[in-house]
Amino acid sequence: MEQAGQELESEVVVVGAGAAGLWAAERAARAGRSVLLVEKTPRAGTKVLASGGTRCNLTTTLGPKPAAALFGRHGARFLDTGFRVLPPSAVRARFEELGVPTVEAPLEKVFPASGRAVDVRDALLGAALAAGARIVYDAPVERIEARPDGTWTLLVAGGRRVHAPRVILCPGGKSYPRTGTTGDGYRWLDDLGLEEVEPVPALAPLASPAAWVRELAGISIQGGEARLVDAAGAVLARRRRPVLFTHRGVSGPGAMDLSEPVARARAAADRGGPPVALALRVDLLPDVTSDALRELLLAAAARPGSPPLSRVLPCEVPRRLLEAVVRQAGVRESDPRANQIERAARARLLDALKGLTIPVDGTLGFDWAEVTAGGLALGEVDPGSLAVKRHPGLFVIGELLDLQGPIGGLNFQAAFATAELAGVAAAR
Ligand SMILES: Cc1cc2nc3c(=O)[nH]c(=O)nc-3n(C[C@H](O)[C@H](O)[C@H](O)COP(=O)(O)OP(=O)(O)OC[C@H]3O[C@@H](n4cnc5c(N)ncnc54)[C@H](O)[C@@H]3O)c2cc1C
């Protein structure tokens, strides 16, 4: 490890030794360039260590196209080249080569077979160092300046300066700021006059103003489908993943994956715009149609000794959750017998079962957001090299880009794929 001096030089400088920075540094060093990684904190890959509940969901079992599609229309188009050059299967193969075999898990996840995020971090760091990259720690970059000769100077806290013809920026976003990512990169984008999409918390738990929601803390809906709806009932986004009730609202991938539009509405409301009028509507039984459910209820009502609702439903719904559904439907008994449910109440009950409405008015913010949505507008960057079009020699990768995927290894996949392209391009 190198002690930071007053003046440092390298052919390629990588700012931020996170997932993207470590990958890009290794790639550029392997291509024969001198590479210097400049890291703000005393260690590399802090978020890798914290990821996936310290197990690190490092990529997905999905193929490149369906994986890219989860980044939305613009994101998918932008990631097309990166995910073709470095598909999820190639990420797994690379870690296997580095001595970290991987295993598949439910919901299209991939983890190191050891279940240890530290193995992933160590493999990334070890590979970068073995390829010849050097690293300086405790070196927060404060400013980036273009020099008249077309090269770059980085001003590091404490008066140090780093010079390079090629600079790869990957300081992450501003989520989990306690890990070192406090949004420094956005300031540099501003200074460089680059277009940005407002950074907001994403993959964050949602806050709910409804007391009944918070009273269900600890209960989860495993097989449901969550839809984010506006005040008019229009569906803004949907995701079929577990939802967990918490003391502040709802969490779990089904809620967190839908948090970006909630964060944008919250940010607009905080600027004096209209109040947040959004709700999560959770279909508790997405595999059963309303018609089939109605038939089940009617058949049960016709049976002698008509059974209670809880025994008519095709799968078990936790008792307190079912009480909330029944209350939302305006039915007085907490577990009514099928033959006690009037026609109008039955329709409301079906609505509540197929769309339990949970009002949400914000997220728990950057402190609890797994990623930052927004960042450098994708139009500023060449998707084949990650070069910033208006600033030759500058590359932006990873979370600083306006790219965000749902939970499930997609964000590391995007960090690695963009790093692969930039590492090769910066070494060219
Ligand atoms: C709790 C948690 C769990 C997660 N789990 C997963 C998961 O299982 N799977 C998944 O795909 N994604 C997961 N993510 C998201 C994933 O961690 C990010 O998408 C990914 O780390 C982004 O990589 P990056 O290299 O762009 O940024 P980061 O990994 O955040 O790295 C940025 C680096 O830059 C450094 N830096 C910042 N500012 C400066 C500066 N001024 N000067 C020098 N260095 C600087 C930082 O210290 C950091 O080392 C998780 C995130 C969190 C917070």
The ligand as an SDF file (V2000), in Angstrom:
LIG
                    3D

 53 58  0  0  0  0  0  0  0  0999 V2000
  -26.8610   -2.1790    2.9970 C   0  0  0  0  0  0  0  0  0  0  0  0
  -26.6940   -2.3590    1.5140 C   0  0  0  0  0  0  0  0  0  0  0  0
  -26.8430   -3.6130    0.9620 C   0  0  0  0  0  0  0  0  0  0  0  0
  -26.7090   -3.7870   -0.4130 C   0  0  0  0  0  0  0  0  0  0  0  0
  -26.8150   -5.0430   -0.9180 N   0  0  0  0  0  0  0  0  0  0  0  0
  -26.6600   -5.2410   -2.2560 C   0  0  0  0  0  0  0  0  0  0  0  0
  -26.6900   -6.5560   -2.8070 C   0  0  0  0  0  0  0  0  0  0  0  0
  -26.7530   -7.5570   -2.0750 O   0  0  0  0  0  0  0  0  0  0  0  0
  -26.6170   -6.6800   -4.1710 N   0  0  0  0  0  0  0  0  0  0  0  0
  -26.4660   -5.5810   -5.0050 C   0  0  0  0  0  0  0  0  0  0  0  0
  -26.3910   -5.7560   -6.2280 O   0  0  0  0  0  0  0  0  0  0  0  0
  -26.3780   -4.3280   -4.4930 N   0  0  0  0  0  0  0  0  0  0  0  0
  -26.4600   -4.1450   -3.1510 C   0  0  0  0  0  0  0  0  0  0  0  0
  -26.3540   -2.8790   -2.6460 N   0  0  0  0  0  0  0  0  0  0  0  0
  -26.0670   -1.7630   -3.5700 C   0  0  0  0  0  0  0  0  0  0  0  0
  -24.5590   -1.7710   -3.9260 C   0  0  0  0  0  0  0  0  0  0  0  0
  -23.8170   -1.7630   -2.7300 O   0  0  0  0  0  0  0  0  0  0  0  0
  -24.2090   -0.5750   -4.8020 C   0  0  0  0  0  0  0  0  0  0  0  0
  -25.0230   -0.5910   -5.9420 O   0  0  0  0  0  0  0  0  0  0  0  0
  -22.7380   -0.6360   -5.2310 C   0  0  0  0  0  0  0  0  0  0  0  0
  -21.9060   -0.6940   -4.0990 O   0  0  0  0  0  0  0  0  0  0  0  0
  -22.3610    0.5670   -6.0830 C   0  0  0  0  0  0  0  0  0  0  0  0
  -21.0060    0.4510   -6.4200 O   0  0  0  0  0  0  0  0  0  0  0  0
  -20.0970    1.7540   -6.6510 P   0  0  0  0  0  0  0  0  0  0  0  0
  -18.7050    1.2210   -6.8030 O   0  0  0  0  0  0  0  0  0  0  0  0
  -20.6740    2.5990   -7.6780 O   0  0  0  0  0  0  0  0  0  0  0  0
  -20.1940    2.5630   -5.2870 O   0  0  0  0  0  0  0  0  0  0  0  0
  -19.6960    2.1440   -3.8060 P   0  0  0  0  0  0  0  0  0  0  0  0
  -19.5920    0.6700   -3.6820 O   0  0  0  0  0  0  0  0  0  0  0  0
  -20.5620    2.8960   -2.8840 O   0  0  0  0  0  0  0  0  0  0  0  0
  -18.2250    2.7030   -3.7460 O   0  0  0  0  0  0  0  0  0  0  0  0
  -17.9010    4.0650   -3.7560 C   0  0  0  0  0  0  0  0  0  0  0  0
  -16.5330    4.2390   -3.1270 C   0  0  0  0  0  0  0  0  0  0  0  0
  -16.0870    5.5740   -3.3510 O   0  0  0  0  0  0  0  0  0  0  0  0
  -15.5360    6.0890   -2.1610 C   0  0  0  0  0  0  0  0  0  0  0  0
  -15.6340    7.5550   -2.1880 N   0  0  0  0  0  0  0  0  0  0  0  0
  -16.7430    8.3210   -2.0060 C   0  0  0  0  0  0  0  0  0  0  0  0
  -16.4300    9.6230   -2.0870 N   0  0  0  0  0  0  0  0  0  0  0  0
  -15.1110    9.6850   -2.3540 C   0  0  0  0  0  0  0  0  0  0  0  0
  -14.1890   10.7620   -2.5150 C   0  0  0  0  0  0  0  0  0  0  0  0
  -14.5790   12.0400   -2.4020 N   0  0  0  0  0  0  0  0  0  0  0  0
  -12.8770   10.4910   -2.7460 N   0  0  0  0  0  0  0  0  0  0  0  0
  -12.4520    9.1850   -2.8350 C   0  0  0  0  0  0  0  0  0  0  0  0
  -13.2860    8.1220   -2.6590 N   0  0  0  0  0  0  0  0  0  0  0  0
  -14.5930    8.3710   -2.4340 C   0  0  0  0  0  0  0  0  0  0  0  0
  -16.3790    5.4430   -1.0710 C   0  0  0  0  0  0  0  0  0  0  0  0
  -15.7420    5.4830    0.1780 O   0  0  0  0  0  0  0  0  0  0  0  0
  -16.5470    4.0270   -1.6120 C   0  0  0  0  0  0  0  0  0  0  0  0
  -15.4540    3.2110   -1.2520 O   0  0  0  0  0  0  0  0  0  0  0  0
  -26.4450   -2.6780   -1.2650 C   0  0  0  0  0  0  0  0  0  0  0  0
  -26.2920   -1.4190   -0.6940 C   0  0  0  0  0  0  0  0  0  0  0  0
  -26.3920   -1.2560    0.6770 C   0  0  0  0  0  0  0  0  0  0  0  0
  -26.1980    0.1120    1.2600 C   0  0  0  0  0  0  0  0  0  0  0  0
  1  2  1  0
  2  3  1  0
  2 52  2  0
  3  4  2  0
  4  5  1  0
  4 50  1  0
  5  6  2  0
  6  7  1  0
  6 13  1  0
  7  8  2  0
  7  9  1  0
  9 10  1  0
 10 11  2  0
 10 12  1  0
 12 13  2  0
 13 14  1  0
 14 15  1  0
 14 50  1  0
 15 16  1  0
 16 17  1  0
 16 18  1  0
 18 19  1  0
 18 20  1  0
 20 21  1  0
 20 22  1  0
 22 23  1  0
 23 24  1  0
 24 25  2  0
 24 26  1  0
 24 27  1  0
 27 28  1  0
 28 29  2  0
 28 30  1  0
 28 31  1  0
 31 32  1  0
 32 33  1  0
 33 34  1  0
 33 48  1  0
 34 35  1  0
 35 36  1  0
 35 46  1  0
 36 37  1  0
 36 45  1  0
 37 38  2  0
 38 39  1  0
 39 40  1  0
 39 45  2  0
 40 41  1  0
 40 42  2  0
 42 43  1  0
 43 44  2  0
 44 45  1  0
 46 47  1  0
 46 48  1  0
 48 49  1  0
 50 51  2  0
 51 52  1  0
 52 53  1  0
M  END
$$$$
